[in-house]
Amino acid sequence: MHQDATQLAFRGLADPTRRQILVMLTERDQSIAELADQFEMTRAAVKKHLSILEEGGLIKVRASGRERINQLDAAGMHAVQFWLRQFDRVWAGRLERLVAAAEAVEKEKQKGSKS
């Protein structure tokens, strides 16, 4: 079954361990062994998380000798950002209505204090 880039990216972000790995990779590229040393789980478990992040386009993996070096792929976040942007107009509209309501309340207060 084919999954689109957005679904795969969100699958990568769905797990707190994978999100923590992404944060670690913002600091520097790391091997599986380096990442595994920072968790209380096996290297195989970390590798599984990395595979999901790679499938989601959130990291790139390159060979360096016998090691596989994992690096953040910021471009992979574009699908997530694009999907989230559709909600910007919803929040913008709600904020505009909230501001208008607050201004109306303030005007009513000012009218009441002048009477």
Secondary structure, DSSP 8 states (H G I E B T S, - for coil): ----HHHHHHHHHTSHHHHHHHHHHHH--EEHHHHHTTSSS-HHHHHHHHHHHHHTTSEEEEEETTEEEEEE-GGGGHHHHHHHHTTHHHHHHHHHHHHHHHHHHHHHHHHHHH-
